[in-house]
Amino acid sequence: MFSRLLAIAALALAVFLATAPEALAQDPFSEFFGSIFGSPGRSHEPRSSSQPRVRRIMPHQENRPPTYWRSGESNRAATQKRGKRTETAAPAESEGKPDAAKPDVAANYFVGVMGDTFALLLANGLEETFADKPEIGVVKKAKESSGLVRDDFYDWPKAARDIANGPQKIDVAVIMLGSNDRQPLRDGAKSEEPLSPRWRELYKARIDAVLAPFREKKIPVVWVGLPVMKNESFSADMGKLNDIYREAVTKDGGVYVDLWEALADEKGQFSAFGPDINGQIVKLRTADGVHLTEAGGLSVAHFVANEIKKLYDGARPAAPEQPTAAAPATDAPATAPAQAAAPQNTGAPIVFRSPVKPATSDAPALPERPAIGPVQALGGPPAGGGELARAAPAPTTASADAQALARHVFVEGGDQPARANRADDYLWKEPAPQPQ
């Protein structure tokens, strides 16, 4: 009988679960006691089956992929103006006052950024770095996944000619590429292996082809080297490419920016974390161990911005000198004698002399004092009576000899003759003969 009741109860429970799944989304005990005691501020309506409970896991900010991995250039419009604060509305009491906002300044100095994916984040960082200098504009001319090897994908020598001769004014050319060039380079029908002697020869020729249009237009070039990579073999090849870039750019008269030590740890090895521009330790490299995060792009931009500022300051015209007011002419004779010209340094030691001409007469001498004072027995009565202490005698005027000596030394600038066996007696004395 008990087993039959248990079977019926199990069957009823199965039917309940199949016909009323939404009942499981509720807490029957809280619903029951809540309906009795009427808990304020809480709704006891059953949850709809179309509103499931979802646990949301927010991704970490630093682990998000860079913007260029999401949807390309169009989705970076929101981050291009990052760091520029929007002005809030003024308080009501400030209405009617003149607007103290800084007037807009049109850009008149343009920085063209060219290269691969590294150059895209570098351009974003330069925009934020130069946010306080609206006269400097950043022109993005980078192409994702491009390089100097695959000219069939993107021809950088041709693009450099178009940029240098195009309608857009370029005052400084910033180039950062090469991370995609670790692959064979075709020489006609033949394929050269990466970093082989013939490969290096062809690669240098393409670097020179990129630099030539800017050299002809007298546009300075800032070439940014590649950073250390996580993979040791890949990192070693990037270091060899940096040597090629440095040699070609410095030979052409350009500026080479080395990032290797700036993005490495104290041992010179890859590190995904490092200090940002504020000194805070942040993630500078992405999970692939190659690319930069947005914070890394901003850090790299500050290294490059230092070189751009030097070129910008050198290109600005010098401010005209203000005419100095002429000294008023006067007929009155000069009351002070003209100062003598400063003596030239002849190499001889400088001797400082008293401004007062020293007297040629012999210095007055003070009377001799006994070397040893009066002898007094320790057990006898004190000299001068039995007083242990007495008032100091009234000061007396200095003797004529002392006054004459003081005037000779401090007023006339004379010297005091040395006294025998005194500390200022520098005369050489023959040593006493030693007994035989």
C-alpha positions as CSV (number, residue, x, y, z in Angstrom):
1,M,0.0,0.0,0.0
2,F,2.8,2.4,0.9
3,S,4.7,1.6,-2.4
4,R,1.5,2.4,-4.4
5,L,1.1,5.8,-2.7
6,L,4.8,6.6,-3.4
7,A,4.4,5.7,-7.1
8,I,1.3,8.0,-7.3
9,A,3.2,10.8,-5.7
10,A,6.1,10.4,-8.1
11,L,3.7,10.4,-11.1
12,A,2.0,13.6,-9.8
13,L,5.3,15.3,-9.4
14,A,6.4,14.4,-13.0
15,V,3.1,15.8,-14.4
16,F,3.6,19.0,-12.4
17,L,7.1,19.5,-13.7
18,A,5.9,18.9,-17.3
19,T,2.9,21.2,-17.2
20,A,4.2,24.1,-15.0
21,P,7.9,24.7,-15.7
22,E,7.5,28.4,-14.8
23,A,6.7,27.4,-11.2
24,L,10.3,26.4,-10.7
25,A,11.6,29.9,-11.5
26,Q,9.8,31.1,-8.3
27,D,10.7,30.5,-4.7
28,P,7.6,28.8,-3.3
29,F,8.5,29.6,0.3
30,S,9.2,33.3,-0.2
31,E,6.1,33.6,-2.3
32,F,4.0,31.9,0.4
33,F,5.3,33.8,3.4
34,G,5.5,37.0,1.3
35,S,1.8,36.8,0.5
36,I,1.0,36.3,4.2
37,F,3.2,39.0,5.7
38,G,3.1,41.3,2.7
39,S,6.8,42.3,2.4
40,P,6.9,45.9,1.2
41,G,8.8,46.9,-1.9
42,R,8.9,43.5,-3.5
43,S,6.8,42.2,-6.3
44,H,5.3,38.7,-6.0
45,E,4.2,38.4,-9.6
46,P,5.4,35.2,-11.2
47,R,8.5,35.5,-13.5
48,S,7.6,35.1,-17.2
49,S,9.2,32.3,-19.1
50,S,10.5,34.8,-21.6
51,Q,12.6,36.5,-18.9
52,P,15.2,33.8,-17.9
53,R,17.8,34.5,-15.3
54,V,21.0,35.3,-17.0
55,R,24.4,35.7,-15.3
56,R,26.4,38.4,-17.1
57,I,30.1,38.2,-17.1
58,M,31.7,41.5,-18.1
59,P,35.0,41.1,-20.0
60,H,38.1,42.7,-18.5
61,Q,38.9,46.1,-20.0
62,E,42.6,45.1,-20.6
63,N,41.7,41.9,-22.4
64,R,39.6,43.5,-25.1
65,P,41.1,43.2,-28.5
66,P,42.3,46.4,-30.2
67,T,39.8,48.4,-32.1
68,Y,41.2,47.4,-35.4
69,W,40.3,43.8,-34.7
70,R,36.6,44.6,-34.4
71,S,35.3,46.4,-37.5
72,G,38.1,48.4,-39.0
73,E,38.4,52.1,-39.5
74,S,34.8,53.0,-39.1
75,N,34.5,51.7,-35.5
76,R,37.5,53.7,-34.4
77,A,35.7,57.0,-34.8
78,A,34.5,56.8,-31.2
79,T,38.0,56.3,-29.8
80,Q,39.8,58.9,-32.0
81,K,38.6,61.7,-29.8
82,R,39.4,59.9,-26.6
83,G,40.8,62.2,-23.9
84,K,39.0,65.3,-25.2
85,R,36.6,66.3,-22.5
86,T,33.2,67.6,-23.5
87,E,32.3,70.9,-22.1
88,T,29.3,70.9,-19.7
89,A,26.7,73.6,-19.6
90,A,27.6,76.6,-17.5
91,P,25.6,77.3,-14.3
92,A,22.6,79.6,-14.5
93,E,24.4,82.4,-12.7
94,S,27.1,82.5,-15.3
95,E,24.7,83.3,-18.1
96,G,25.5,86.6,-19.8
97,K,29.2,86.4,-19.1
98,P,31.6,86.2,-22.1
99,D,32.6,82.7,-23.2
100,A,36.2,82.0,-21.9
101,A,36.5,78.8,-24.0
102,K,39.7,78.5,-26.0
103,P,39.2,79.5,-29.7
104,D,39.5,76.8,-32.3
105,V,42.9,76.7,-34.1
106,A,43.1,75.2,-37.5
107,A,45.9,72.7,-38.1
108,N,48.8,74.0,-40.1
109,Y,51.4,71.3,-39.5
110,F,50.5,67.8,-40.6
111,V,52.0,64.5,-39.6
112,G,51.4,61.6,-42.0
113,V,51.5,58.2,-40.3
114,M,52.1,55.3,-42.7
115,G,52.7,51.6,-42.1
116,D,50.8,48.5,-40.9
117,T,48.6,47.7,-37.9
118,F,51.2,49.1,-35.6
119,A,51.0,52.5,-37.4
120,L,47.2,52.6,-36.9
121,L,47.5,52.5,-33.1
122,L,50.4,54.9,-33.2
123,A,48.3,57.4,-35.2
124,N,45.5,57.1,-32.5
125,G,48.1,57.7,-29.8
126,L,49.5,60.7,-31.6
127,E,46.0,62.2,-31.9
128,E,45.6,62.0,-28.2
129,T,49.1,63.2,-27.5
130,F,48.7,66.3,-29.6
131,A,45.2,67.0,-28.3
132,D,46.6,70.1,-26.6
133,K,48.2,71.3,-29.8
134,P,45.5,71.7,-32.3
135,E,47.9,73.3,-34.8
136,I,49.4,69.8,-35.3
137,G,47.2,67.5,-37.4
138,V,47.6,63.7,-37.8
139,V,46.9,62.2,-41.2
140,K,46.3,58.5,-41.2
141,K,47.8,56.7,-44.2
142,A,48.3,53.2,-42.7
143,K,47.1,49.9,-44.2
144,E,46.4,46.9,-42.1
145,S,48.4,43.7,-42.8
146,S,50.6,45.5,-45.2
147,G,54.4,45.5,-45.6
148,L,57.3,45.9,-48.0
149,V,57.5,42.2,-49.1
150,R,54.0,41.7,-50.5
151,D,53.8,44.6,-53.0
152,D,51.0,42.7,-54.8
153,F,48.8,43.2,-51.7
154,Y,49.9,46.9,-51.1
155,D,52.6,48.7,-52.9
156,W,54.2,51.1,-50.4
157,P,56.7,52.7,-52.7
158,K,53.9,53.8,-55.0
159,A,51.8,54.8,-52.0
160,A,54.7,56.9,-50.7
161,R,54.9,58.8,-54.0
162,D,51.2,59.4,-54.0
163,I,51.3,60.7,-50.4
164,A,54.4,62.9,-50.9
165,N,53.0,64.4,-54.2
166,G,49.3,64.4,-53.2
167,P,47.1,67.4,-52.4
168,Q,47.2,66.8,-48.7
169,K,50.1,68.7,-47.1
170,I,52.6,66.5,-45.2
171,D,55.2,68.2,-43.0
172,V,56.6,65.0,-41.3
173,A,56.3,61.4,-42.5
174,V,56.1,58.8,-39.7
175,I,56.6,55.2,-40.8
176,M,56.2,52.0,-38.8
177,L,55.9,48.7,-40.5
178,G,57.7,45.4,-41.0
179,S,55.9,43.0,-38.7
180,N,54.4,41.2,-41.7
181,D,57.6,41.0,-43.7
182,R,59.0,37.8,-42.3
183,Q,58.2,35.9,-45.5
184,P,59.9,35.1,-48.8
185,L,60.4,38.0,-51.2
186,R,59.9,37.3,-54.9
187,D,62.6,38.5,-57.3
188,G,61.0,37.9,-60.7
189,A,60.3,34.2,-61.0
190,K,62.6,33.4,-58.1
191,S,61.7,33.5,-54.4
192,E,64.3,34.6,-51.9
193,E,64.2,33.3,-48.3
194,P,63.7,35.8,-45.5
195,L,66.8,37.6,-44.3
196,S,69.1,35.9,-46.9
197,P,71.8,38.1,-48.5
198,R,69.7,38.6,-51.7
199,W,66.6,39.2,-49.6
200,R,68.3,41.9,-47.6
201,E,69.5,43.6,-50.8
202,L,66.0,43.7,-52.3
203,Y,64.5,44.8,-49.1
204,K,66.9,47.7,-48.7
205,A,66.0,48.8,-52.2
206,R,62.3,48.9,-51.3
207,I,63.0,50.9,-48.1
208,D,65.0,53.4,-50.3
209,A,62.1,53.5,-52.7
210,V,59.8,54.5,-49.8
211,L,62.1,57.2,-48.6
212,A,63.0,58.7,-52.0
213,P,59.7,60.7,-52.5
214,F,60.0,62.4,-49.1
215,R,63.7,63.1,-49.7
216,E,62.9,64.8,-53.0
217,K,60.2,66.9,-51.3
218,K,62.5,67.7,-48.4
219,I,60.0,66.1,-46.0
220,P,61.7,64.8,-42.8
221,V,61.1,61.1,-42.0
222,V,60.7,59.6,-38.6
223,W,61.0,55.8,-38.8
224,V,59.7,53.9,-35.8
225,G,61.4,50.5,-35.0
226,L,59.6,47.4,-34.1
227,P,59.3,46.3,-30.4
228,V,60.5,43.1,-28.8
229,M,58.1,40.2,-29.5
230,K,57.0,37.3,-27.3
231,N,58.2,34.5,-29.6
232,E,62.0,34.5,-29.4
233,S,62.6,33.5,-33.0
234,F,60.2,36.1,-34.3
235,S,61.7,38.7,-32.0
236,A,65.2,37.9,-33.3
237,D,64.1,38.5,-36.9
238,M,62.4,41.7,-35.9
239,G,65.7,42.9,-34.4
240,K,67.5,42.1,-37.6
241,L,64.9,44.2,-39.5
242,N,65.4,47.1,-37.1
243,D,69.1,47.0,-37.9
244,I,68.2,47.4,-41.6
245,Y,65.8,50.3,-40.9
246,R,68.3,52.1,-38.7
247,E,71.1,51.9,-41.3
248,A,68.9,53.0,-44.2
249,V,67.1,55.9,-42.3
250,T,70.2,57.4,-40.7
251,K,72.0,57.2,-44.1
252,D,69.1,59.1,-45.6
253,G,69.2,61.8,-43.0
254,G,66.0,60.7,-41.2
255,V,65.3,60.0,-37.5
256,Y,65.1,56.5,-36.2
257,V,63.1,55.8,-33.0
258,D,64.1,52.7,-31.1
259,L,61.4,51.1,-29.0
260,W,63.2,47.8,-28.1
261,E,64.3,48.7,-24.6
262,A,61.3,50.9,-24.0
263,L,58.9,48.0,-24.3
264,A,61.1,45.3,-22.7
265,D,61.7,44.4,-19.1
266,E,64.9,45.0,-17.1
267,K,66.4,41.9,-18.8
268,G,65.6,43.0,-22.3
269,Q,62.9,40.4,-22.8
270,F,59.3,40.6,-23.7
271,S,56.9,41.9,-21.1
272,A,53.1,42.4,-21.7
273,F,53.0,44.9,-18.9
274,G,54.8,48.1,-18.3
275,P,54.5,51.7,-17.2
276,D,52.2,54.1,-19.1
277,I,52.7,57.8,-19.6
278,N,51.6,58.4,-15.9
279,G,53.9,55.7,-14.5
280,Q,51.1,53.2,-13.7
281,I,51.7,49.6,-14.7
282,V,49.2,48.7,-17.4
283,K,49.0,46.1,-20.2
284,L,50.9,47.4,-23.2
285,R,50.8,44.3,-25.4
286,T,47.9,42.1,-26.6
287,A,47.6,38.4,-25.9
288,D,49.2,37.4,-29.2
289,G,52.5,38.8,-28.0
290,V,52.9,41.0,-31.1
291,H,50.5,43.9,-31.2
292,L,50.0,46.9,-28.9
293,T,47.0,47.7,-26.7
294,E,45.6,51.2,-26.8
295,A,47.7,52.1,-23.8
296,G,50.7,50.7,-25.6
297,G,50.0,52.8,-28.6
298,L,49.8,55.9,-26.5
299,S,53.1,55.1,-24.8
300,V,54.8,54.6,-28.2
301,A,53.2,57.8,-29.4
302,H,54.9,59.8,-26.7
303,F,58.3,58.6,-27.8
304,V,57.6,59.6,-31.4
305,A,55.9,62.9,-30.3
306,N,59.2,64.1,-28.8
307,E,60.9,63.9,-32.2
308,I,58.0,65.5,-34.0
309,K,58.0,68.4,-31.5
310,K,61.7,69.0,-32.3
311,L,60.9,69.2,-36.0
312,Y,57.9,71.3,-35.4
313,D,59.9,73.8,-33.3
314,G,62.6,73.9,-35.9
315,A,60.2,74.6,-38.7
316,R,58.4,77.5,-37.0
317,P,59.7,80.9,-38.0
318,A,61.6,82.7,-35.3
319,A,59.8,85.6,-33.6
320,P,61.0,89.0,-34.7
321,E,63.3,90.7,-32.2
322,Q,61.8,93.7,-30.4
323,P,63.7,96.9,-31.0
324,T,65.5,98.0,-27.9
325,A,64.9,101.6,-26.7
326,A,68.0,103.8,-27.3
327,A,69.6,105.3,-24.2
328,P,68.6,109.0,-23.8
329,A,71.4,111.3,-24.8
330,T,72.7,113.7,-22.1
331,D,75.2,116.5,-22.1
332,A,76.1,116.1,-18.5
333,P,79.6,114.7,-18.0
334,A,79.9,111.3,-16.5
335,T,80.3,111.4,-12.8
336,A,81.9,108.0,-12.4
337,P,85.1,106.9,-14.0
338,A,84.9,104.4,-16.8
339,Q,85.5,100.8,-15.6
340,A,88.6,99.2,-16.9
341,A,88.2,96.2,-19.2
342,A,88.4,92.8,-17.5
343,P,91.9,91.4,-17.6
344,Q,92.4,88.5,-20.0
345,N,93.2,85.1,-18.5
346,T,96.9,84.5,-19.2
347,G,97.2,81.2,-17.3
348,A,99.0,82.7,-14.3
349,P,97.5,82.1,-10.9
350,I,95.2,84.8,-9.6
351,V,96.5,86.7,-6.6
352,F,94.1,88.7,-4.5
353,R,95.6,91.9,-3.0
354,S,94.3,94.5,-0.6
355,P,92.6,97.4,-2.3
356,V,94.6,99.8,-0.1
357,K,98.3,100.2,-1.0
358,P,100.3,98.6,1.7
359,A,102.7,100.7,3.7
360,T,106.3,100.3,2.8
361,S,107.5,101.0,6.4
362,D,108.2,98.3,8.8
363,A,105.3,97.0,10.8
364,P,105.2,98.1,14.4
365,A,106.0,95.4,16.9
366,L,104.3,94.6,20.2
367,P,106.2,94.2,23.4
368,E,107.5,90.8,24.1
369,R,105.4,88.7,26.5
370,P,106.9,86.0,28.7
371,A,106.5,82.5,27.4
372,I,105.6,81.3,30.8
373,G,103.3,83.0,33.3
374,P,104.0,83.4,37.1
375,V,104.6,80.2,38.9
376,Q,102.2,79.4,41.7
377,A,102.2,76.5,44.1
378,L,99.1,74.4,44.0
379,G,99.0,74.2,47.8
380,G,99.6,77.8,48.5
381,P,97.1,80.7,48.7
382,P,95.8,82.0,45.4
383,A,97.5,85.0,43.9
384,G,95.8,88.3,44.5
385,G,94.2,87.3,47.8
386,G,91.9,84.6,48.9
387,E,89.1,85.3,46.4
388,L,88.1,82.5,44.1
389,A,86.3,84.8,41.7
390,R,86.3,88.5,41.2
391,A,84.8,91.0,38.8
392,A,86.6,91.6,35.6
393,P,88.7,94.7,35.5
394,A,87.3,97.7,33.5
395,P,88.4,97.6,29.9
396,T,91.4,99.7,29.2
397,T,92.2,101.4,25.9
398,A,94.7,99.5,23.7
399,S,98.3,100.6,23.9
400,A,99.8,102.8,21.3
401,D,101.8,99.9,19.9
402,A,98.7,97.7,19.5
403,Q,96.7,100.5,17.8
404,A,99.6,101.1,15.4
405,L,99.8,97.4,14.6
406,A,96.1,97.2,14.0
407,R,96.1,100.2,11.7
408,H,99.1,98.8,9.8
409,V,97.4,95.4,9.2
410,F,93.7,96.2,8.8
411,V,93.8,99.7,7.3
412,E,97.0,100.1,5.4
413,G,97.0,96.5,4.2
414,G,100.4,95.7,5.5
415,D,101.7,92.4,6.8
416,Q,102.7,91.6,10.4
417,P,106.2,90.2,10.6
418,A,106.4,86.6,11.7
419,R,107.7,86.0,15.2
420,A,110.2,83.3,15.7
421,N,108.9,79.9,16.6
422,R,105.3,81.1,16.1
423,A,102.8,79.3,13.9
424,D,103.3,81.9,11.1
425,D,107.1,81.5,11.1
426,Y,107.7,79.7,7.8
427,L,111.4,80.4,7.6
428,W,113.5,77.3,6.9
429,K,115.9,76.4,9.7
430,E,118.8,74.2,9.4
431,P,118.3,71.0,11.4
432,A,120.3,70.8,14.6
433,P,123.4,68.7,14.2
434,Q,123.0,65.2,15.5
435,P,125.4,64.0,18.2
436,Q,128.0,61.6,16.9
